[in-house]
């Protein structure tokens, strides 16, 4: 089940968004409503279960949506944060908390539906599993934990949150099995998770954690195109 939180100090906005969501066919989704950032933080501090999607009003008294998002991001790097605002000038202030999308007030049904459909699809992709085998042992890793794949002759190294593992396979076969909406090849020996890209330069990319990888001339244009498409799916006003 996908869990969604609505947080706005205007109860009429909360009720309106809740009513619209109830009219959408989004699959197995539950939602909770909070009247302030402090109330949401109190809930998170007393409950281990986290929400997958947060709809946050930016302008709330005492604890703003940006402050609330910063707390959420510390606790959960994978949560999808959607800011709801009447003021587009806040866009540049919130990039540090990696928002998924923005919604303009008053929130429109079609815009909300597009954002939530994209969020549900993103969660589905992020929850995909990569399967591989080391000797006779079958293993698996969630896509979201993988930073990049490295080809080394007849072997592939998977660099992930948990460290690096190596197994016998061709990098070309790995490329054929991955979701092209999340991964892109940048070199004959490297495939990266676009979620981890922080900087793209002419001949290299820098990933989260400061890792730098070479980009061959063959993949420079494709990398930029793939990353722009990825960012369009991840951000923007609706």
Secondary structure, DSSP 8 states (H G I E B T S, - for coil): -EEEEEE-S-HHHHHHHHHHHHTS--SSEEEEEESSHHHHHHHHHH-S---SEEEEES--SSS-HHHHHHHHHHH-TT-EEEEEES-GGGGGGSGGG--SEEEESS--HHHHHHHHHHHHHHHHHHT-EEEEEETTEEEEEEGGGEEEEEEETTEEEEEETTEEEEEE--HHHHHHHS-TTTEEEEETTEEEEGGGEEEE-SSEEEETTS-EEE--GGGHHHHHHHHHHHHHHH--B-
